[in-house]
Amino acid sequence: MITLQLNGEQHTYDGDPSVPLLWVLRDEFGLTGTKFGCGEGLCGACTVHLAGAAVRSCQIAAGDAAGKPIVTIEGLDPHGDHIVQRAWRETNAPQCGYCHAGQIMQAAALLAAHPKPTEAEVFATMAGNICRCGCYQRIAEAIHLAATGA
């Protein structure tokens, strides 16, 4: 049995600790905002924060996350009102929306580390998050808007 610090609350998981964190979040705890994309850590749809860093939850074993704070899109802000989420709405960043939970989590981690990122830093950090709809310019616009504190 392992203890997970999930969105500010402690939860226990008594399944296989080698199961990817993504499936524990979705199947055991019903946190379906974290999406399955590629299963290889290449698309970013499953991005969550683990001890403050953006990670691909499909590549992290649940046991390796034990005792570390985990934040999913549901825990970023209880009302969906994190500055990045507000900027996403303001700029109408998503099209289909499937990738955007991972995009938002990656962007929030970027802004936590670099509150005023350059265009190059935004594109370099976000490069590992794939948007099939090609909303990259609106995503960058939302990140820059969030960086202004608007």
C-alpha positions as CSV (number, residue, x, y, z in Angstrom):
1,M,0.0,0.0,0.0
2,I,1.3,3.5,-0.9
3,T,0.2,6.9,0.2
4,L,-0.3,9.5,-2.5
5,Q,-0.5,13.3,-1.7
6,L,-3.1,14.1,-4.4
7,N,-4.4,17.6,-4.9
8,G,-3.7,18.5,-1.2
9,E,-5.2,15.3,0.3
10,Q,-3.7,12.0,1.3
11,H,-5.0,8.9,-0.5
12,T,-4.0,5.3,-0.3
13,Y,-3.6,3.0,-3.2
14,D,-3.2,-0.7,-2.5
15,G,-2.7,-1.9,-6.1
16,D,0.4,-2.6,-8.1
17,P,2.9,0.2,-7.4
18,S,4.4,-0.3,-10.9
19,V,1.2,0.8,-12.6
20,P,1.6,4.2,-14.3
21,L,0.4,7.1,-12.2
22,L,-1.9,8.1,-15.1
23,W,-4.1,5.0,-14.6
24,V,-4.2,5.3,-10.9
25,L,-5.3,8.9,-11.2
26,R,-8.0,8.1,-13.7
27,D,-9.2,4.6,-12.7
28,E,-8.7,4.6,-9.0
29,F,-9.5,8.2,-8.1
30,G,-11.7,9.3,-11.0
31,L,-9.5,12.2,-12.0
32,T,-10.2,12.0,-15.7
33,G,-9.0,15.5,-16.6
34,T,-5.5,13.9,-17.0
35,K,-5.7,12.4,-20.5
36,F,-4.2,9.4,-22.1
37,G,-2.5,10.4,-25.3
38,C,0.4,8.3,-26.6
39,G,1.5,6.3,-23.5
40,E,5.1,7.1,-24.4
41,G,5.6,10.4,-22.7
42,L,5.8,12.2,-26.0
43,C,2.6,14.1,-26.3
44,G,2.0,15.7,-22.9
45,A,-1.7,15.0,-22.6
46,C,-1.1,13.3,-19.3
47,T,1.0,16.1,-17.7
48,V,0.6,16.6,-14.0
49,H,2.8,18.3,-11.4
50,L,4.9,16.0,-9.2
51,A,6.7,17.8,-6.4
52,G,6.2,21.0,-8.4
53,A,7.6,19.8,-11.7
54,A,5.6,19.0,-14.8
55,V,5.9,15.3,-15.5
56,R,4.3,12.8,-17.9
57,S,2.1,10.7,-15.6
58,C,2.1,7.8,-18.1
59,Q,5.8,7.4,-17.5
60,I,5.8,7.6,-13.7
61,A,5.1,4.5,-11.6
62,A,2.6,5.1,-8.9
63,G,5.1,3.9,-6.3
64,D,7.6,6.4,-7.5
65,A,5.1,9.2,-6.7
66,A,4.4,8.0,-3.2
67,G,4.9,10.7,-0.6
68,K,5.4,13.5,-3.1
69,P,2.8,16.2,-3.8
70,I,0.8,15.5,-7.0
71,V,-1.4,18.1,-8.6
72,T,-3.7,17.3,-11.5
73,I,-5.8,19.8,-13.5
74,E,-8.6,19.2,-11.1
75,G,-6.3,20.4,-8.2
76,L,-4.7,23.3,-10.0
77,D,-7.6,25.5,-8.7
78,P,-10.7,24.2,-7.2
79,H,-12.9,26.5,-9.3
80,G,-10.9,26.4,-12.5
81,D,-9.7,29.9,-11.9
82,H,-5.9,29.5,-11.9
83,I,-4.3,32.4,-13.8
84,V,-3.4,30.1,-16.7
85,Q,-6.9,28.7,-16.9
86,R,-8.3,32.2,-17.0
87,A,-5.9,33.2,-19.7
88,W,-6.9,30.0,-21.7
89,R,-10.5,31.1,-21.6
90,E,-9.7,34.8,-22.4
91,T,-7.7,33.8,-25.5
92,N,-10.0,31.0,-26.5
93,A,-6.9,28.8,-26.7
94,P,-8.5,25.3,-27.1
95,Q,-10.2,24.0,-30.2
96,C,-11.1,20.4,-29.5
97,G,-9.7,20.7,-26.0
98,Y,-8.3,17.1,-25.5
99,C,-4.7,18.2,-25.0
100,H,-5.4,21.3,-23.0
101,A,-5.3,19.9,-19.5
102,G,-1.7,18.8,-20.1
103,Q,-0.9,22.1,-21.9
104,I,-2.3,24.1,-18.9
105,M,-0.3,22.0,-16.4
106,Q,2.9,22.4,-18.5
107,A,2.3,26.2,-18.8
108,A,1.6,26.6,-15.1
109,A,4.9,24.8,-14.2
110,L,6.7,27.1,-16.7
111,L,5.2,30.3,-15.1
112,A,6.0,29.0,-11.6
113,A,9.6,28.6,-12.6
114,H,9.9,31.6,-15.0
115,P,7.1,34.2,-14.3
116,K,8.0,36.3,-17.3
117,P,9.1,33.8,-20.0
118,T,10.4,34.9,-23.4
119,E,8.7,33.7,-26.6
120,A,11.7,31.3,-27.1
121,E,11.3,29.9,-23.5
122,V,7.5,29.4,-24.0
123,F,8.0,27.5,-27.3
124,A,10.9,25.5,-26.0
125,T,9.0,24.4,-22.8
126,M,5.8,23.7,-24.6
127,A,7.4,21.9,-27.5
128,G,6.8,18.5,-25.9
129,N,3.0,19.1,-25.6
130,I,1.3,18.2,-28.9
131,C,-1.9,19.9,-30.0
132,R,-3.4,18.1,-32.9
133,C,-5.6,21.1,-33.8
134,G,-2.5,23.3,-34.1
135,C,-3.5,25.9,-31.5
136,Y,0.1,26.8,-30.7
137,Q,-0.1,30.5,-31.3
138,R,-3.2,30.8,-29.1
139,I,-1.5,28.7,-26.4
140,A,1.5,31.0,-26.5
141,E,-0.8,34.0,-26.3
142,A,-2.5,32.6,-23.3
143,I,0.8,31.9,-21.5
144,H,2.0,35.5,-22.2
145,L,-1.3,36.8,-21.0
146,A,-1.0,34.8,-17.8
147,A,2.5,36.1,-17.3
148,T,1.2,39.6,-17.3
149,G,-1.1,38.7,-14.4
150,A,-4.2,39.6,-16.3
